[in-house]
Amino acid sequence: NGIFSMFYFSINAGSTVATLLTPELRSASCMGEDTCFPIAFGVPAIFMVLAVIAFILASRWYVKVPPLGNPIVDVAKVSWAMAFDKRKSEDIYGAKIVAETKQLFRILAVFIPLPFFFALYDQQGSSWVLQAKRMNGKLGEITIKPDQMLVFNPLLILCLIPVFEIVVYPMMKKFGIPTSATFRMVTGMVLAALSFVVCGLVELAM
């Protein structure tokens, strides 16, 4: 969990910088236009190329573990044994892989509403920006551009990852509250659904 949190923190640090900087580049004048989309798209493209080059050059230092078997075939075999084989699947394939397969099915149940989730989530780059254009964008002395409103997503992640790792999850474990990946995913989706309701209420009020 700690390694994944570091990875996720790094991704969102880059997302925060990009979300703040790209609209500023887009607002610049170039080629006789009031906006400059070539620079706004060109700068991220250059950094993507540099990232790919860095990834390739550093590949010799990566720990590369060769694949062991085919997980899709293994899951299919275990699933068949659990459903139709009279013998205990644990005796055939071992308790570890059976437990992991059962956990996989529990996680797949969580993924069922994902199409609806992303149908709303991806409106961040369209409907929510159009909504933000009808707001004044003022945050104290700062004026936030409509396409910079998206920065609050990665910014909150950067702020909350250390809070959850250092404070929230240890407290949850202390009080016997589950901290499994499945529980966190379900809780996150419920909170995300509530945030979509808030956005809908804001839209109705405008």
C-alpha positions in Angstrom: 0.0 0.0 0.0 2.8 2.4 0.8 4.5 1.9 -2.5 1.3 2.4 -4.4 0.6 5.6 -2.4 4.0 6.9 -3.5 3.3 6.0 -7.1 -0.2 7.6 -7.0 1.2 10.7 -5.2 3.8 11.1 -8.0 1.1 10.8 -10.8 -1.1 13.4 -9.2 1.8 15.8 -8.5 2.4 15.8 -12.3 -1.3 16.2 -12.9 -1.5 19.2 -10.6 1.3 21.0 -12.3 0.0 20.2 -15.8 -3.6 21.2 -14.9 -2.4 24.6 -13.6 0.2 25.3 -16.3 -1.5 24.1 -19.5 -4.4 26.7 -19.3 -1.8 29.4 -18.8 0.0 28.3 -21.9 -3.2 28.1 -23.8 -4.1 31.7 -22.7 -0.9 33.1 -24.3 -1.1 34.8 -27.7 0.7 33.2 -30.7 0.4 33.0 -34.5 -1.9 36.0 -34.6 -4.4 34.4 -32.3 -5.6 35.3 -28.8 -5.0 31.7 -27.7 -2.1 29.3 -28.3 -3.2 25.7 -28.4 -0.1 24.6 -30.2 2.0 25.5 -27.1 -0.6 24.1 -24.7 -0.5 20.7 -26.5 3.2 20.8 -27.6 4.7 21.2 -24.1 3.0 18.1 -22.7 3.9 16.2 -25.8 7.6 17.1 -25.4 7.5 15.9 -21.8 5.8 12.7 -22.8 8.6 12.0 -25.3 11.2 12.7 -22.6 9.4 10.4 -20.2 9.4 7.6 -22.7 13.1 8.1 -23.4 13.9 8.1 -19.6 11.8 5.0 -19.2 13.7 3.1 -21.9 17.2 4.3 -20.8 16.5 3.2 -17.2 15.0 -0.2 -18.1 18.3 -2.0 -17.4 18.0 -1.1 -13.7 14.4 -2.4 -13.4 13.7 -5.7 -11.5 12.0 -7.8 -14.2 10.2 -10.8 -13.0 9.3 -13.3 -15.7 5.6 -14.3 -15.9 4.7 -17.6 -14.2 1.9 -19.3 -16.0 -1.2 -17.7 -17.4 -3.4 -16.0 -14.7 -6.5 -16.0 -17.0 -6.2 -19.8 -17.5 -5.5 -20.4 -13.8 -8.6 -18.3 -12.7 -10.7 -20.2 -15.3 -9.6 -23.6 -13.9 -10.1 -22.6 -10.3 -13.6 -21.1 -11.1 -14.6 -24.3 -12.9 -13.4 -26.4 -10.0 -15.3 -24.3 -7.5 -18.5 -24.5 -9.5 -18.6 -28.0 -10.9 -15.9 -30.2 -9.4 -17.1 -32.3 -6.4 -13.6 -32.3 -5.0 -12.5 -29.3 -2.8 -10.9 -26.8 -5.1 -8.3 -26.1 -2.3 -7.2 -29.7 -2.5 -6.7 -29.4 -6.3 -5.1 -26.0 -6.7 -4.1 -24.9 -3.2 -5.8 -22.6 -0.7 -3.8 -19.5 -1.8 -5.0 -19.4 -5.5 -8.6 -20.3 -4.5 -8.7 -17.4 -1.9 -7.2 -15.0 -4.5 -9.8 -16.1 -7.1 -12.7 -15.5 -4.6 -11.3 -12.1 -3.8 -11.1 -11.4 -7.6 -14.9 -12.1 -7.9 -15.7 -9.9 -5.0 -13.7 -7.0 -6.6 -15.4 -7.7 -10.0 -18.8 -7.1 -8.3 -17.5 -3.6 -7.3 -16.6 -2.9 -11.0 -20.2 -3.5 -12.2 -21.2 0.2 -11.8 -17.9 1.5 -13.3 -19.5 2.4 -16.7 -21.9 4.7 -15.0 -19.1 6.1 -12.8 -16.9 7.0 -15.7 -19.8 8.3 -17.8 -20.1 11.0 -15.0 -16.4 11.2 -14.1 -15.2 12.1 -17.6 -17.6 15.0 -17.7 -14.8 16.8 -15.7 -13.3 17.7 -19.0 -16.5 18.8 -20.7 -19.7 19.6 -18.8 -17.9 20.6 -15.6 -15.7 23.0 -17.5 -18.7 24.6 -19.2 -20.3 24.9 -15.7 -17.2 26.5 -14.4 -17.3 29.1 -17.3 -20.5 30.4 -15.7 -18.9 30.9 -12.4 -16.7 33.9 -11.4 -13.7 31.7 -10.6 -12.5 33.9 -7.8 -10.8 32.3 -4.8 -9.8 35.3 -2.7 -7.3 37.3 -4.8 -6.8 34.5 -7.3 -9.0 34.0 -10.4 -9.1 30.4 -11.5 -9.7 29.7 -15.2 -12.5 27.2 -16.0 -10.2 24.5 -17.2 -8.0 25.0 -14.1 -11.0 24.0 -11.8 -9.9 20.4 -12.5 -6.8 21.0 -10.4 -8.7 20.4 -7.2 -8.9 16.7 -7.9 -5.1 15.9 -8.0 -4.5 18.6 -5.4 -6.8 17.0 -2.8 -5.2 13.6 -3.6 -1.8 15.1 -2.8 -3.1 16.5 0.5 -5.1 13.5 1.6 -2.7 10.7 0.8 -0.3 11.4 3.7 -3.3 12.2 6.0 -4.9 8.8 5.2 -1.6 6.9 5.4 -0.4 8.5 8.6 -3.7 9.2 10.5 -6.9 7.8 9.0 -6.0 4.2 8.1 -4.1 3.6 11.4 -7.2 5.0 13.3 -9.5 2.8 11.3 -7.5 -0.3 12.1 -7.4 0.7 15.8 -11.2 0.8 15.9 -11.6 -2.4 13.8 -12.9 -0.6 10.7 -12.0 -2.5 7.5 -9.2 -1.0 5.4 -9.1 -3.6 2.6 -8.9 -2.4 -1.1 -12.5 -3.5 -1.7 -13.9 -1.6 1.2 -12.0 1.6 0.2 -13.1 1.3 -3.4 -16.8 1.0 -2.4 -16.5 3.9 0.0 -14.8 6.0 -2.6 -17.5 5.3 -5.2 -20.2 6.2 -2.7 -18.5 9.5 -2.0 -17.9 10.1 -5.7 -21.7 9.5 -6.3 -22.5 12.1 -3.7 -20.1 14.6 -5.3 -22.0 14.1 -8.6 -25.2 14.9 -6.9 -23.7 18.1 -5.5 -22.6 19.1 -9.1 -26.1 18.4 -10.4 -27.6 20.6 -7.7 -25.2 23.4 -8.5 -26.1 23.1 -12.2 -29.8 23.3 -11.3 -29.2 26.4 -9.2 -27.4 28.3 -11.9 
